Structures are given as structure tokens and as C-alpha cells.
Amino acid sequence: MSAISTASNILNHLVATLRTLDVFAEVSLAAPDATRTPTPRADVTFEGLERLALDDAPEQAWRLAAVVRITVRDERNDDALRRAIDLAGLVTDALLTDRFRGGRCQDLPRGRATVVTETKPATSRRPETEVRLLVNCHYTEVPE
């Protein structure tokens, strides 16, 4: 399997994990579409794929970077932000429950199998508020 197809499988696993929470009106693997209306919603987007150097190892190591955007709607921004932060906590817990992504990821010297590296508010357009979680997943591939 190639590094790209493994990355795709990991992204799909992230989406499937968020869907099991049953708290979102919609969970998608794509860039967020501002015209959509269901909330709360979660969007998983691909941010990049980095090849990592491992000393004396026959396999190639990779870091997949993804962003989970959680969007909620409320006329009161403080209520929306509180709800988005609560959902971010649920998402973080869910993503770290199986940090190996069903065997697709591994702990490597350069990072744990799955890591939520940052949670922060994103640009919000009233009445919607958005929180972003930065997620890194690490895995190896044996070159063909």
C-alpha cells in the first residue's frame, strides 16, 4: 500500500470515529462549505503529508496532518464557543481512544500514533462559531 492510500484510509478512519459520537448533524471529509446549514458539524481536512527520517530503518515514516473543524450555531457567541469547546473535548477523547487508527498508525520516535496538537478558535461568522483541532497521525510504509 502506498503512503498516500494509507493517509486516505487514516482520514476516513478519523471521519468514521467522529460519526460514532452521534453528536454532529454532519461529519464530512472535505474542505468546509460555508453554504451548509446543519450544526453542529465536523469537517476533517487534509493539511499535509511529511516524510520523516528514521535512522537504520527499512521502512519510510510519515506524518499526516489533518484539521478537524467543529462548527456550532448560536446567536450568543459565548454560548456557541462553550458548546464548540465541549464538542472539541469529546472529539479529542474519541480520537485518542484508538490512537493507532485500527492498526494504521504507530508510535514513532518522532511522534505518537495519533496526537491532537492544538485546539483553538477559528474565524467565526455569526451566528456560527468554529473551533479547530490540529491532528497528527504517524505511520510507516515499507518501500516497494
C-alpha positions in Angstrom: 0.0 0.0 0.0 1.3 3.5 -0.8 1.8 6.3 1.8 -1.0 8.2 0.0 -3.6 5.5 0.2 -2.7 4.8 3.9 -3.2 8.6 4.5 -6.6 8.4 2.8 -7.5 5.4 5.0 -6.5 7.2 8.1 -8.6 10.3 7.2 -11.6 8.0 6.6 -11.0 6.4 10.0 -11.0 9.9 11.6 -14.3 10.7 10.0 -15.8 7.3 11.0 -14.7 7.8 14.6 -16.4 11.2 14.7 -19.6 9.8 13.3 -19.7 7.2 16.1 -20.1 10.1 18.6 -23.6 10.7 17.3 -23.5 14.4 18.4 -23.0 16.0 15.0 -25.7 16.7 12.4 -23.0 16.1 9.7 -19.4 14.8 9.6 -17.5 15.1 6.3 -14.1 14.6 4.8 -13.6 17.7 2.8 -13.0 21.4 2.9 -15.8 23.1 4.8 -18.6 24.5 2.7 -19.9 27.8 4.1 -23.3 27.3 2.4 -24.2 24.2 4.5 -26.5 24.8 7.4 -26.6 21.7 9.7 -24.9 22.2 13.0 -23.2 21.1 15.0 -20.9 19.7 12.2 -17.4 18.4 12.0 -15.2 18.6 8.9 -11.9 16.7 8.6 -9.5 18.2 6.1 -6.1 17.1 4.8 -3.4 19.6 5.7 -0.3 17.7 4.6 1.9 14.7 4.5 5.5 14.8 5.6 8.1 12.1 5.2 10.2 11.6 8.4 13.7 10.3 8.6 14.1 7.1 10.7 17.7 6.0 11.4 18.6 2.5 10.3 15.0 1.5 9.5 13.9 -0.2 6.2 10.5 1.5 6.3 9.6 5.1 5.5 7.9 7.0 8.2 5.2 9.6 7.6 3.3 12.3 9.5 -0.2 13.0 8.3 -1.5 16.4 9.4 -5.3 17.0 9.5 -7.6 19.6 10.9 -11.0 18.8 12.5 -13.2 21.9 12.3 -16.2 21.9 14.7 -18.9 24.4 13.8 -21.8 25.3 16.0 -24.6 27.9 15.7 -25.9 30.1 18.4 -26.9 33.8 18.4 -24.9 34.2 21.5 -21.2 33.8 20.7 -20.2 32.9 24.2 -22.7 30.0 24.3 -21.6 28.8 20.8 -17.9 28.9 21.9 -18.7 27.0 25.1 -20.6 24.3 23.1 -17.8 24.1 20.5 -15.1 23.6 23.2 -17.2 20.9 24.8 -17.5 19.1 21.5 -13.8 19.5 20.9 -13.2 17.7 24.2 -15.4 14.9 23.1 -13.7 14.7 19.7 -10.2 14.7 21.3 -11.2 11.8 23.7 -12.7 9.8 20.8 -9.7 10.3 18.5 -7.3 9.2 21.3 -9.4 6.1 22.3 -7.9 4.3 19.3 -4.8 6.3 18.7 -3.5 3.5 16.4 -6.4 4.1 14.0 -7.3 0.5 13.8 -3.7 -0.6 13.2 -2.9 2.0 10.6 -0.7 4.3 12.8 2.3 3.6 15.1 4.2 5.3 17.9 7.4 6.5 16.3 10.5 8.2 17.7 9.2 11.4 16.0 5.7 11.2 17.5 2.9 9.1 18.9 0.5 7.3 16.7 -2.2 10.0 16.9 -1.8 13.3 18.6 -4.1 16.3 19.0 -1.5 19.0 19.0 -3.7 22.1 19.3 -7.3 23.2 19.8 -8.1 26.8 19.1 -11.0 29.0 18.0 -11.1 29.8 14.3 -12.5 32.7 12.4 -16.2 32.8 13.1 -19.1 34.3 11.2 -22.1 34.9 13.4 -24.2 33.0 14.2 -21.7 30.2 13.6 -18.6 29.6 15.7 -15.8 27.3 14.8 -13.1 25.5 16.7 -10.1 23.8 15.0 -8.2 20.8 16.3 -4.9 20.0 14.7 -4.3 16.3 14.5 -1.1 14.5 13.6 -1.0 10.7 12.7 2.3 8.8 12.3 2.8 5.6 10.3 5.3 3.7 8.3 5.4 2.1 4.9 7.8 -0.4 3.5 9.1 0.8 0.1 8.1 -1.5 -2.8 
